[in-house]
Amino acid sequence: MDLHVPVSARDHVRGAPHGRLTLVEYGDFDCPFCAEAYPVVRALLEQFDHQLRFVFRHNPRGELHPHARLAAQAAEAAALQGQFWPMHDLLFEHTGALEEPALLGYAHTLELERGKFEADLHSPAVRERVREDEVGGLRSGVIGTPTFFINGAHFRDKPDRATLGGALEALIQGGA
């Protein structure tokens, strides 16, 4: 199944904003496999520098990962203060510490306005933003994390650097 929700201005984008390759991840900050994929994506962004744009969308697997939903909400609360990617990175770099006190500590580290962050963390708008990503993932056949799409096509192999990087390289060589 292919990506049913196209990349748009509402998405969080890292890398080349108009790169010829688009890598979309549906991820979960409390998922050990997503944590393993995090450095892979960072390395691929460096390797494919001006050619790759990366989009992260939430797919908190709350039934498996008890802190996933609140961590996703923390990333979105940080986004409201222009700090989505720094929070994203902190969450993946501290996957064992995703309880609310830790999230408030990360907000402090990022120098976010505490009252606003706390209010946004539990706001209906932030919860809805996370839910919209989940629904879009379901429409695209996402059932686990991490799930990747390359230029809209579901990537069904191992998300390690060699395999995922090889798929991106093949698209470049093929004139993607």
C-alpha positions as CSV (number, residue, x, y, z in Angstrom):
1,M,0.0,0.0,0.0
2,D,1.3,3.5,-0.8
3,L,1.3,6.7,1.2
4,H,-2.3,8.0,1.1
5,V,-1.7,11.3,2.9
6,P,0.7,13.4,0.7
7,V,3.5,15.4,2.3
8,S,2.2,18.9,3.0
9,A,3.0,22.1,4.9
10,R,1.5,20.6,8.1
11,D,4.4,18.0,8.2
12,H,7.6,18.2,10.1
13,V,10.4,18.2,7.5
14,R,14.1,17.8,8.0
15,G,16.8,17.9,5.3
16,A,16.3,19.2,1.8
17,P,12.9,20.9,1.7
18,H,12.5,20.2,-2.0
19,G,14.7,17.1,-2.3
20,R,14.0,14.7,-5.1
21,L,13.8,11.9,-2.5
22,T,11.2,12.0,0.3
23,L,11.5,9.5,3.2
24,V,8.4,9.4,5.5
25,E,8.5,7.6,8.8
26,Y,5.6,6.7,10.9
27,G,7.3,6.3,14.2
28,D,6.8,5.9,18.0
29,F,9.3,7.5,20.5
30,D,8.8,4.6,22.9
31,C,9.6,1.9,20.2
32,P,13.0,0.2,20.4
33,F,13.0,-0.4,16.7
34,C,12.3,3.3,16.0
35,A,15.1,4.2,18.3
36,E,17.4,1.9,16.2
37,A,16.3,3.6,13.0
38,Y,16.9,7.1,14.4
39,P,20.7,7.2,13.8
40,V,20.2,5.4,10.5
41,V,17.9,8.3,9.3
42,R,20.4,10.9,10.6
43,A,23.2,9.2,8.7
44,L,21.1,9.0,5.5
45,L,20.3,12.7,5.8
46,E,24.0,13.4,5.8
47,Q,24.8,11.0,3.0
48,F,22.1,12.2,0.7
49,D,22.5,15.8,1.8
50,H,20.7,18.0,-0.7
51,Q,18.6,15.2,-2.2
52,L,16.7,13.8,0.8
53,R,13.8,15.3,2.7
54,F,12.7,13.4,5.8
55,V,9.2,13.6,7.3
56,F,8.3,12.2,10.7
57,R,4.7,11.3,11.5
58,H,3.4,9.9,14.8
59,N,2.2,6.4,15.2
60,P,2.2,5.9,19.0
61,R,1.7,2.2,19.7
62,G,0.1,2.8,23.1
63,E,-0.9,-0.8,23.6
64,L,2.8,-1.8,23.4
65,H,4.5,1.3,24.5
66,P,3.0,3.1,27.5
67,H,4.8,6.4,27.0
68,A,4.4,6.7,23.3
69,R,1.4,8.9,23.1
70,L,2.5,11.4,25.7
71,A,6.0,11.6,24.0
72,A,4.3,12.3,20.7
73,Q,2.3,15.0,22.3
74,A,5.5,16.5,23.8
75,A,7.0,16.7,20.4
76,E,3.9,18.5,19.1
77,A,3.8,20.8,22.1
78,A,7.5,21.7,21.4
79,A,6.6,22.2,17.7
80,L,4.2,25.0,18.8
81,Q,7.3,26.8,20.1
82,G,9.3,26.0,17.0
83,Q,11.3,23.1,18.6
84,F,9.9,19.9,17.1
85,W,13.2,18.6,15.8
86,P,15.2,19.3,18.9
87,M,12.5,17.6,21.0
88,H,12.3,14.7,18.5
89,D,16.0,14.2,18.9
90,L,15.9,14.3,22.7
91,L,13.1,11.8,22.8
92,F,14.9,9.3,20.7
93,E,18.2,9.9,22.6
94,H,16.4,9.2,25.9
95,T,14.0,6.5,25.0
96,G,14.1,5.0,28.5
97,A,12.9,8.2,30.1
98,L,9.6,9.3,28.6
99,E,7.5,9.9,31.7
100,E,5.9,13.3,32.1
101,P,8.6,14.7,34.5
102,A,11.3,13.8,32.0
103,L,9.4,15.4,29.2
104,L,9.1,18.6,31.3
105,G,12.9,18.4,31.8
106,Y,13.5,18.2,28.1
107,A,11.2,21.2,27.6
108,H,13.4,23.0,30.2
109,T,16.6,21.9,28.4
110,L,15.2,23.4,25.1
111,E,14.2,26.6,27.0
112,L,10.6,26.2,26.1
113,E,8.1,28.4,27.9
114,R,7.0,26.0,30.7
115,G,3.4,27.1,31.2
116,K,2.7,27.0,27.5
117,F,4.4,23.6,27.1
118,E,2.5,22.1,30.0
119,A,-0.8,23.4,28.7
120,D,-0.1,22.3,25.1
121,L,1.1,18.9,26.2
122,H,-2.4,17.9,27.2
123,S,-4.4,20.1,24.9
124,P,-7.1,18.8,22.6
125,A,-5.4,20.4,19.6
126,V,-2.2,18.6,20.2
127,R,-3.9,15.3,20.9
128,E,-5.8,15.8,17.6
129,R,-2.6,16.5,15.7
130,V,-1.1,13.2,16.8
131,R,-4.4,11.4,16.0
132,E,-4.4,12.8,12.5
133,D,-1.0,11.3,11.9
134,E,-2.2,7.9,13.2
135,V,-5.3,8.0,11.0
136,G,-3.2,8.9,8.0
137,G,-1.0,6.0,8.8
138,L,-3.9,3.6,9.0
139,R,-5.1,4.8,5.6
140,S,-1.6,4.0,4.3
141,G,-1.5,0.5,5.8
142,V,0.8,1.3,8.8
143,I,0.4,-1.4,11.4
144,G,3.8,-1.3,13.1
145,T,6.7,1.0,13.8
146,P,8.8,2.2,12.2
147,T,7.1,2.2,8.9
148,F,8.8,4.0,6.0
149,F,7.7,5.3,2.6
150,I,10.1,6.4,-0.1
151,N,8.6,8.8,-2.6
152,G,5.2,7.6,-1.5
153,A,6.0,3.8,-1.9
154,H,5.9,1.6,1.1
155,F,9.4,0.4,2.0
156,R,9.0,-3.2,3.2
157,D,12.6,-4.1,3.9
158,K,14.9,-3.7,7.0
159,P,15.4,-0.1,7.9
160,D,19.2,-0.4,8.4
161,R,21.6,1.9,6.7
162,A,22.7,-0.4,4.0
163,T,19.2,-1.5,3.0
164,L,17.4,1.8,3.3
165,G,20.4,3.6,1.8
166,G,20.6,1.2,-1.1
167,A,16.9,1.8,-1.9
168,L,17.5,5.6,-1.9
169,E,20.6,5.2,-4.0
170,A,18.8,3.0,-6.5
171,L,16.2,5.7,-7.0
172,I,18.9,8.3,-7.6
173,Q,20.6,6.0,-10.1
174,G,17.2,5.4,-11.7
175,G,16.5,9.1,-12.1
176,A,14.0,9.5,-9.3
